[in-house]
């Protein structure tokens, strides 16, 4: 099991933002549990920025704005709604503006 925490997470199926979540991943990389970070938990990896929870693989288009990205991947995710969710870390995400930066990358966890 792998445990990660971050500033914010977005669930594509529920369209819900989650603040300071802890996300537990099973040995296959699927999300098995999400809960609030209330204290430091040993063996928890901190990933700054945000994590996207999606049942299907996601990728960012060149120069794609975050609002358009969310619309596009939400449509794809709904097709796979019954598939286990996976976590995708968006590095160098601008939390203040809720948007990508020129350095943003999406990494499957």
C-alpha positions in Angstrom: 0.0 0.0 0.0 1.1 3.5 -0.8 -0.1 6.6 1.1 0.1 10.1 -0.3 -1.2 13.5 0.9 -1.6 16.8 -1.0 -3.0 20.3 -0.8 -6.1 19.5 -2.9 -7.6 16.7 -4.8 -10.4 16.7 -7.5 -12.6 13.7 -8.1 -13.7 13.6 -11.7 -16.7 11.3 -11.0 -18.2 13.4 -8.1 -16.9 16.8 -9.4 -15.8 17.4 -5.8 -12.8 19.3 -4.5 -11.2 17.7 -1.4 -8.8 19.8 0.8 -5.8 18.2 2.4 -6.7 14.6 1.6 -4.8 11.5 2.4 -5.1 9.0 -0.5 -4.3 5.3 0.0 -3.4 3.3 -3.1 -3.4 -0.5 -3.3 -0.7 -2.6 -4.8 -2.2 -2.1 -8.3 -2.2 1.7 -7.9 -6.0 2.0 -7.4 -7.5 4.3 -4.9 -8.8 2.3 -1.9 -9.3 5.0 0.7 -9.5 8.8 1.0 -9.7 10.7 4.3 -8.7 14.1 5.7 -5.2 14.8 6.8 -5.6 15.8 10.5 -2.1 14.9 11.8 1.2 13.7 10.5 1.0 10.0 9.5 4.1 7.9 9.2 5.0 6.6 5.8 2.9 9.2 4.0 4.4 10.9 1.0 3.6 14.6 0.6 3.0 15.8 -2.9 2.6 19.5 -3.3 -0.1 20.8 -5.6 -3.1 18.7 -6.5 -4.1 15.1 -7.3 -6.7 14.2 -9.8 -8.8 11.1 -9.1 -9.9 9.4 -12.3 -11.1 6.0 -13.5 -9.4 6.5 -16.8 -5.9 7.7 -17.9 -5.6 11.5 -18.3 -3.2 13.7 -20.2 -2.8 17.4 -20.6 -2.9 19.0 -24.1 -0.3 21.4 -25.1 -1.3 24.9 -23.9 -4.6 23.5 -22.6 -6.2 25.6 -19.8 -7.3 23.8 -16.7 -11.0 24.6 -17.1 -11.0 23.0 -20.6 -8.9 20.1 -19.4 -11.5 19.3 -16.6 -14.4 19.5 -19.0 -12.7 17.1 -21.5 -11.5 14.5 -18.9 -14.8 14.6 -17.0 -16.6 13.4 -20.1 -14.1 10.6 -20.6 -14.2 9.6 -16.9 -18.0 9.2 -16.9 -17.7 6.5 -19.5 -15.5 4.6 -17.1 -17.5 5.4 -13.9 -17.6 1.8 -12.8 -13.8 1.3 -13.1 -11.6 1.7 -10.0 -10.1 5.2 -9.6 -6.5 6.0 -9.9 -4.6 9.0 -8.7 -2.7 11.4 -11.0 -0.4 14.0 -9.4 -0.3 17.4 -11.2 3.0 18.9 -10.3 3.6 22.6 -10.4 -0.1 23.3 -10.2 -1.1 26.9 -9.3 -3.4 26.4 -6.4 -4.2 30.1 -6.1 -5.4 30.5 -9.7 -6.6 26.8 -9.9 -4.7 26.3 -13.1 -1.8 24.8 -14.9 1.6 26.6 -15.1 4.1 26.3 -17.9 5.9 23.6 -15.9 2.8 21.5 -15.0 3.1 17.8 -15.6 0.6 14.9 -14.9 2.2 11.9 -13.3 0.3 8.6 -12.6 0.8 7.4 -9.0 
